[in-house]
Amino acid sequence: MKKLLSKNKYYVILLLTVGVITYFALLINYSVSPIDSKNTPVTVDIPSGSSFLKLTEILNDSGIIKNRILFYGLAITRQALSSIRAGEYEFNTSMTPSAVISKLLRGEIKTYRVTIPEDLSVKEIAARLMEYKLIDEESFLELAEDEEFLESVRVKAVSVEGYLFPETYNFDRSMSTRQIMRIMVNQFWKRVTPAMLDRAHKLGFSTHEYITLASIIGKESGNSGEKPLISAVFHNRLKRNMRLQSDPTAVYDLEDFAGTVRRSHLKRNSPYNTYAINGLPPGPIANPGLDSLKATLYPADANYLYFVSRHDGSHFFSASLEKHNKAVFRYRVRINSN
């Protein structure tokens, strides 16, 4: 009887040993074999807080896993059960399961290189980020006016307008709207130095007034070389208590404005319309770039009070209303009549 039990025990151990060896042989072969030969790109989104079981379910539904038991076993041997970063991943079915787990362990989530041009408004920036499905537009615009958030990023204003620095960023879809906006505002404070703010204060501007004027200068021209001249015009007008009469301010708070600023726009009763108000509007009308911010601090040494577009990306500047009216006739009236 003892011999029989001993023999049975031997067979059990033998079967277990063979089973373990077979399993690990299958596991090794599985880990280094391509998912399939179709070379199909697959994008997978792993939500934040997903368990590894949920992860394997998502990968399985996407066609990245052909054998969930072997994949789970491989994950255990790679200690990957609790080390996966949420986010959007790009895989290819020519990859091996081992390569898939390596990518997950490294957290190689898909990033989007997003360029935010100078002088876009908050709404335009939201629309641009929406193109990459990085934010919810409504949440972004709500956060842009959230008092608690603005205080946390040192913006002493009713809106983040003006403080979203135009730059090229690498964002990913695991980032929250709050994270993305915070990154952009933090970049503003990195690029706008204490020395620049000190210069603005010596010129008589608060930080918010400084950013507001820079946003107007930026919207008036994309020509970096002439921004100090445009700055000089506005500085001179402010010193003489003349209205700034900047066309972009007249349409800033219009819903979905696109096209040409018309005479009717200039007559609008708006707190931003510098044809109707004295001094600066209550806040920025866009998010200025570094050249506009610097031009605001260092206007050209010129006595100009007026400028008109030459319709080639540049402007003609005048020191008197008489010369300006002639320039308007030359560059605006004559062109419109042709």
Contacts in CASP RR format, 6 or more apart in sequence:
PFRMAT RR
TARGET T0000
AUTHOR 0000-0000-0000
METHOD contacts of the structure
MODEL  1
MKKLLSKNKYYVILLLTVGVITYFALLINYSVSPIDSKNTPVTVDIPSGS
SFLKLTEILNDSGIIKNRILFYGLAITRQALSSIRAGEYEFNTSMTPSAV
ISKLLRGEIKTYRVTIPEDLSVKEIAARLMEYKLIDEESFLELAEDEEFL
ESVRVKAVSVEGYLFPETYNFDRSMSTRQIMRIMVNQFWKRVTPAMLDRA
HKLGFSTHEYITLASIIGKESGNSGEKPLISAVFHNRLKRNMRLQSDPTA
VYDLEDFAGTVRRSHLKRNSPYNTYAINGLPPGPIANPGLDSLKATLYPA
DANYLYFVSRHDGSHFFSASLEKHNKAVFRYRVRINSN
26 70 0 8 1.000
27 70 0 8 1.000
27 73 0 8 1.000
27 74 0 8 1.000
27 77 0 8 1.000
30 67 0 8 1.000
30 70 0 8 1.000
30 71 0 8 1.000
30 74 0 8 1.000
30 97 0 8 1.000
31 74 0 8 1.000
31 96 0 8 1.000
31 97 0 8 1.000
31 98 0 8 1.000
32 96 0 8 1.000
32 98 0 8 1.000
33 96 0 8 1.000
33 97 0 8 1.000
34 93 0 8 1.000
34 94 0 8 1.000
34 95 0 8 1.000
34 96 0 8 1.000
35 63 0 8 1.000
35 64 0 8 1.000
35 65 0 8 1.000
35 66 0 8 1.000
35 93 0 8 1.000
35 94 0 8 1.000
35 95 0 8 1.000
35 96 0 8 1.000
35 97 0 8 1.000
35 100 0 8 1.000
36 66 0 8 1.000
36 93 0 8 1.000
36 94 0 8 1.000
37 94 0 8 1.000
38 93 0 8 1.000
38 94 0 8 1.000
39 92 0 8 1.000
39 93 0 8 1.000
39 94 0 8 1.000
40 92 0 8 1.000
40 93 0 8 1.000
41 90 0 8 1.000
41 91 0 8 1.000
41 92 0 8 1.000
42 62 0 8 1.000
42 63 0 8 1.000
42 64 0 8 1.000
42 90 0 8 1.000
42 91 0 8 1.000
42 92 0 8 1.000
42 93 0 8 1.000
43 88 0 8 1.000
43 89 0 8 1.000
43 90 0 8 1.000
43 91 0 8 1.000
43 110 0 8 1.000
44 58 0 8 1.000
44 59 0 8 1.000
44 62 0 8 1.000
44 64 0 8 1.000
44 88 0 8 1.000
44 89 0 8 1.000
44 91 0 8 1.000
45 58 0 8 1.000
45 87 0 8 1.000
45 88 0 8 1.000
45 89 0 8 1.000
45 173 0 8 1.000
46 55 0 8 1.000
46 58 0 8 1.000
46 84 0 8 1.000
46 85 0 8 1.000
46 86 0 8 1.000
46 87 0 8 1.000
46 88 0 8 1.000
46 89 0 8 1.000
47 54 0 8 1.000
47 86 0 8 1.000
47 87 0 8 1.000
48 86 0 8 1.000
48 87 0 8 1.000
48 174 0 8 1.000
49 86 0 8 1.000
50 58 0 8 1.000
50 84 0 8 1.000
50 86 0 8 1.000
52 72 0 8 1.000
52 75 0 8 1.000
52 80 0 8 1.000
52 81 0 8 1.000
52 82 0 8 1.000
52 84 0 8 1.000
55 84 0 8 1.000
55 104 0 8 1.000
56 65 0 8 1.000
56 68 0 8 1.000
56 71 0 8 1.000
56 72 0 8 1.000
56 75 0 8 1.000
59 65 0 8 1.000
59 71 0 8 1.000
59 100 0 8 1.000
60 68 0 8 1.000
62 91 0 8 1.000
63 93 0 8 1.000
64 91 0 8 1.000
64 93 0 8 1.000
64 100 0 8 1.000
65 71 0 8 1.000
65 97 0 8 1.000
70 97 0 8 1.000
71 97 0 8 1.000
74 97 0 8 1.000
74 98 0 8 1.000
74 101 0 8 1.000
75 81 0 8 1.000
75 101 0 8 1.000
78 98 0 8 1.000
78 101 0 8 1.000
78 102 0 8 1.000
78 105 0 8 1.000
80 101 0 8 1.000
80 104 0 8 1.000
80 105 0 8 1.000
83 105 0 8 1.000
84 104 0 8 1.000
84 105 0 8 1.000
84 107 0 8 1.000
85 104 0 8 1.000
85 107 0 8 1.000
85 109 0 8 1.000
85 174 0 8 1.000
86 109 0 8 1.000
86 174 0 8 1.000
87 109 0 8 1.000
87 110 0 8 1.000
87 172 0 8 1.000
87 173 0 8 1.000
87 174 0 8 1.000
88 109 0 8 1.000
88 110 0 8 1.000
88 172 0 8 1.000
88 173 0 8 1.000
88 174 0 8 1.000
89 103 0 8 1.000
89 104 0 8 1.000
89 107 0 8 1.000
89 108 0 8 1.000
89 109 0 8 1.000
89 110 0 8 1.000
90 110 0 8 1.000
91 100 0 8 1.000
91 103 0 8 1.000
95 103 0 8 1.000
109 172 0 8 1.000
109 173 0 8 1.000
109 174 0 8 1.000
110 172 0 8 1.000
110 173 0 8 1.000
111 170 0 8 1.000
111 171 0 8 1.000
111 172 0 8 1.000
112 132 0 8 1.000
112 134 0 8 1.000
112 170 0 8 1.000
112 171 0 8 1.000
112 172 0 8 1.000
112 173 0 8 1.000
113 168 0 8 1.000
113 169 0 8 1.000
113 170 0 8 1.000
114 128 0 8 1.000
114 129 0 8 1.000
114 132 0 8 1.000
114 134 0 8 1.000
114 168 0 8 1.000
114 169 0 8 1.000
114 170 0 8 1.000
114 171 0 8 1.000
115 167 0 8 1.000
115 168 0 8 1.000
115 169 0 8 1.000
116 125 0 8 1.000
116 128 0 8 1.000
116 164 0 8 1.000
116 165 0 8 1.000
116 166 0 8 1.000
116 167 0 8 1.000
116 168 0 8 1.000
116 169 0 8 1.000
116 184 0 8 1.000
116 287 0 8 1.000
117 166 0 8 1.000
118 166 0 8 1.000
118 218 0 8 1.000
118 222 0 8 1.000
118 287 0 8 1.000
118 288 0 8 1.000
118 289 0 8 1.000
118 291 0 8 1.000
118 292 0 8 1.000
119 166 0 8 1.000
119 215 0 8 1.000
119 218 0 8 1.000
119 219 0 8 1.000
119 222 0 8 1.000
119 286 0 8 1.000
119 287 0 8 1.000
119 288 0 8 1.000
119 289 0 8 1.000
119 292 0 8 1.000
120 128 0 8 1.000
120 166 0 8 1.000
120 286 0 8 1.000
120 287 0 8 1.000
121 161 0 8 1.000
121 252 0 8 1.000
121 285 0 8 1.000
121 286 0 8 1.000
121 287 0 8 1.000
122 140 0 8 1.000
122 141 0 8 1.000
122 144 0 8 1.000
122 159 0 8 1.000
122 160 0 8 1.000
122 161 0 8 1.000
122 162 0 8 1.000
122 164 0 8 1.000
122 287 0 8 1.000
123 141 0 8 1.000
125 164 0 8 1.000
125 184 0 8 1.000
125 287 0 8 1.000
126 135 0 8 1.000
126 137 0 8 1.000
126 140 0 8 1.000
126 141 0 8 1.000
126 144 0 8 1.000
127 137 0 8 1.000
129 135 0 8 1.000
129 140 0 8 1.000
129 171 0 8 1.000
129 180 0 8 1.000
130 137 0 8 1.000
132 171 0 8 1.000
133 173 0 8 1.000
134 171 0 8 1.000
134 172 0 8 1.000
134 173 0 8 1.000
134 175 0 8 1.000
134 180 0 8 1.000
135 177 0 8 1.000
135 180 0 8 1.000
136 177 0 8 1.000
139 177 0 8 1.000
140 177 0 8 1.000
140 181 0 8 1.000
143 149 0 8 1.000
143 160 0 8 1.000
143 177 0 8 1.000
143 178 0 8 1.000
143 181 0 8 1.000
144 159 0 8 1.000
144 160 0 8 1.000
144 161 0 8 1.000
144 181 0 8 1.000
145 158 0 8 1.000
145 159 0 8 1.000
145 160 0 8 1.000
149 160 0 8 1.000
149 178 0 8 1.000
149 181 0 8 1.000
150 156 0 8 1.000
150 157 0 8 1.000
150 158 0 8 1.000
150 159 0 8 1.000
150 160 0 8 1.000
152 182 0 8 1.000
153 160 0 8 1.000
153 163 0 8 1.000
153 181 0 8 1.000
153 182 0 8 1.000
153 185 0 8 1.000
153 186 0 8 1.000
154 185 0 8 1.000
154 189 0 8 1.000
155 163 0 8 1.000
155 185 0 8 1.000
156 207 0 8 1.000
156 208 0 8 1.000
157 163 0 8 1.000
157 208 0 8 1.000
157 283 0 8 1.000
159 283 0 8 1.000
160 181 0 8 1.000
160 185 0 8 1.000
161 215 0 8 1.000
161 283 0 8 1.000
161 284 0 8 1.000
161 285 0 8 1.000
161 286 0 8 1.000
161 287 0 8 1.000
162 188 0 8 1.000
162 211 0 8 1.000
162 215 0 8 1.000
162 283 0 8 1.000
162 284 0 8 1.000
162 286 0 8 1.000
162 287 0 8 1.000
162 288 0 8 1.000
163 184 0 8 1.000
163 185 0 8 1.000
163 188 0 8 1.000
163 211 0 8 1.000
163 284 0 8 1.000
163 287 0 8 1.000
164 181 0 8 1.000
164 184 0 8 1.000
164 185 0 8 1.000
164 188 0 8 1.000
164 287 0 8 1.000
165 184 0 8 1.000
165 185 0 8 1.000
165 187 0 8 1.000
165 188 0 8 1.000
165 190 0 8 1.000
165 191 0 8 1.000
165 287 0 8 1.000
165 289 0 8 1.000
166 287 0 8 1.000
166 288 0 8 1.000
166 289 0 8 1.000
167 184 0 8 1.000
167 187 0 8 1.000
169 183 0 8 1.000
169 184 0 8 1.000
169 187 0 8 1.000
171 180 0 8 1.000
171 183 0 8 1.000
175 183 0 8 1.000
191 290 0 8 1.000
191 293 0 8 1.000
192 293 0 8 1.000
196 293 0 8 1.000
196 294 0 8 1.000
196 297 0 8 1.000
197 207 0 8 1.000
197 210 0 8 1.000
199 297 0 8 1.000
200 206 0 8 1.000
200 207 0 8 1.000
200 209 0 8 1.000
200 210 0 8 1.000
200 296 0 8 1.000
200 297 0 8 1.000
201 207 0 8 1.000
203 210 0 8 1.000
203 297 0 8 1.000
205 213 0 8 1.000
208 283 0 8 1.000
208 284 0 8 1.000
209 280 0 8 1.000
210 293 0 8 1.000
210 296 0 8 1.000
210 297 0 8 1.000
211 283 0 8 1.000
211 284 0 8 1.000
211 288 0 8 1.000
211 293 0 8 1.000
212 280 0 8 1.000
212 281 0 8 1.000
212 282 0 8 1.000
212 283 0 8 1.000
212 284 0 8 1.000
212 285 0 8 1.000
213 231 0 8 1.000
213 234 0 8 1.000
213 280 0 8 1.000
213 296 0 8 1.000
214 284 0 8 1.000
214 288 0 8 1.000
214 289 0 8 1.000
214 292 0 8 1.000
214 293 0 8 1.000
214 295 0 8 1.000
214 296 0 8 1.000
215 283 0 8 1.000
215 284 0 8 1.000
215 285 0 8 1.000
215 286 0 8 1.000
215 287 0 8 1.000
215 288 0 8 1.000
215 292 0 8 1.000
216 234 0 8 1.000
216 244 0 8 1.000
216 246 0 8 1.000
216 248 0 8 1.000
216 249 0 8 1.000
216 274 0 8 1.000
216 280 0 8 1.000
216 281 0 8 1.000
216 285 0 8 1.000
217 227 0 8 1.000
217 230 0 8 1.000
217 231 0 8 1.000
217 234 0 8 1.000
217 288 0 8 1.000
217 292 0 8 1.000
217 295 0 8 1.000
217 296 0 8 1.000
218 227 0 8 1.000
218 230 0 8 1.000
218 286 0 8 1.000
218 288 0 8 1.000
218 289 0 8 1.000
218 292 0 8 1.000
219 246 0 8 1.000
219 248 0 8 1.000
219 285 0 8 1.000
219 286 0 8 1.000
220 230 0 8 1.000
220 246 0 8 1.000
220 247 0 8 1.000
220 248 0 8 1.000
220 307 0 8 1.000
221 227 0 8 1.000
221 230 0 8 1.000
221 313 0 8 1.000
221 314 0 8 1.000
221 315 0 8 1.000
222 313 0 8 1.000
223 313 0 8 1.000
223 314 0 8 1.000
223 315 0 8 1.000
224 291 0 8 1.000
225 291 0 8 1.000
226 314 0 8 1.000
226 315 0 8 1.000
227 291 0 8 1.000
227 292 0 8 1.000
227 295 0 8 1.000
228 295 0 8 1.000
228 298 0 8 1.000
228 299 0 8 1.000
228 300 0 8 1.000
229 299 0 8 1.000
229 300 0 8 1.000
229 302 0 8 1.000
229 304 0 8 1.000
229 307 0 8 1.000
229 315 0 8 1.000
229 317 0 8 1.000
230 295 0 8 1.000
230 307 0 8 1.000
230 315 0 8 1.000
231 295 0 8 1.000
231 296 0 8 1.000
231 298 0 8 1.000
231 299 0 8 1.000
231 300 0 8 1.000
232 299 0 8 1.000
232 300 0 8 1.000
232 301 0 8 1.000
232 302 0 8 1.000
232 303 0 8 1.000
232 304 0 8 1.000
233 304 0 8 1.000
233 305 0 8 1.000
233 306 0 8 1.000
233 307 0 8 1.000
233 317 0 8 1.000
234 244 0 8 1.000
234 246 0 8 1.000
234 299 0 8 1.000
235 299 0 8 1.000
236 242 0 8 1.000
236 303 0 8 1.000
236 304 0 8 1.000
236 305 0 8 1.000
237 243 0 8 1.000
237 244 0 8 1.000
237 245 0 8 1.000
237 305 0 8 1.000
238 244 0 8 1.000
238 279 0 8 1.000
238 280 0 8 1.000
240 305 0 8 1.000
241 278 0 8 1.000
242 305 0 8 1.000
243 274 0 8 1.000
243 275 0 8 1.000
243 277 0 8 1.000
243 278 0 8 1.000
243 279 0 8 1.000
244 274 0 8 1.000
244 279 0 8 1.000
244 280 0 8 1.000
245 266 0 8 1.000
245 274 0 8 1.000
245 275 0 8 1.000
246 274 0 8 1.000
247 261 0 8 1.000
247 265 0 8 1.000
247 266 0 8 1.000
248 261 0 8 1.000
248 285 0 8 1.000
248 286 0 8 1.000
249 272 0 8 1.000
249 273 0 8 1.000
249 274 0 8 1.000
249 275 0 8 1.000
249 281 0 8 1.000
249 285 0 8 1.000
250 261 0 8 1.000
250 265 0 8 1.000
250 266 0 8 1.000
250 268 0 8 1.000
250 270 0 8 1.000
250 272 0 8 1.000
250 273 0 8 1.000
250 274 0 8 1.000
250 275 0 8 1.000
251 257 0 8 1.000
251 261 0 8 1.000
251 265 0 8 1.000
251 268 0 8 1.000
252 270 0 8 1.000
252 272 0 8 1.000
252 281 0 8 1.000
252 285 0 8 1.000
252 286 0 8 1.000
253 270 0 8 1.000
253 271 0 8 1.000
253 272 0 8 1.000
254 265 0 8 1.000
266 273 0 8 1.000
266 275 0 8 1.000
267 275 0 8 1.000
267 276 0 8 1.000
268 276 0 8 1.000
269 276 0 8 1.000
270 276 0 8 1.000
271 277 0 8 1.000
271 281 0 8 1.000
271 282 0 8 1.000
272 281 0 8 1.000
272 282 0 8 1.000
272 283 0 8 1.000
272 285 0 8 1.000
273 281 0 8 1.000
274 280 0 8 1.000
274 281 0 8 1.000
288 296 0 8 1.000
302 317 0 8 1.000
302 319 0 8 1.000
303 319 0 8 1.000
304 317 0 8 1.000
304 318 0 8 1.000
304 319 0 8 1.000
305 318 0 8 1.000
305 319 0 8 1.000
305 320 0 8 1.000
305 321 0 8 1.000
305 324 0 8 1.000
306 317 0 8 1.000
306 318 0 8 1.000
306 319 0 8 1.000
306 320 0 8 1.000
306 321 0 8 1.000
306 323 0 8 1.000
306 324 0 8 1.000
306 327 0 8 1.000
307 315 0 8 1.000
307 316 0 8 1.000
307 317 0 8 1.000
307 318 0 8 1.000
307 324 0 8 1.000
308 315 0 8 1.000
308 316 0 8 1.000
308 318 0 8 1.000
308 324 0 8 1.000
308 327 0 8 1.000
308 328 0 8 1.000
308 331 0 8 1.000
308 332 0 8 1.000
309 315 0 8 1.000
309 331 0 8 1.000
309 332 0 8 1.000
310 316 0 8 1.000
310 331 0 8 1.000
311 331 0 8 1.000
311 335 0 8 1.000
316 327 0 8 1.000
316 330 0 8 1.000
316 331 0 8 1.000
318 324 0 8 1.000
318 327 0 8 1.000
END
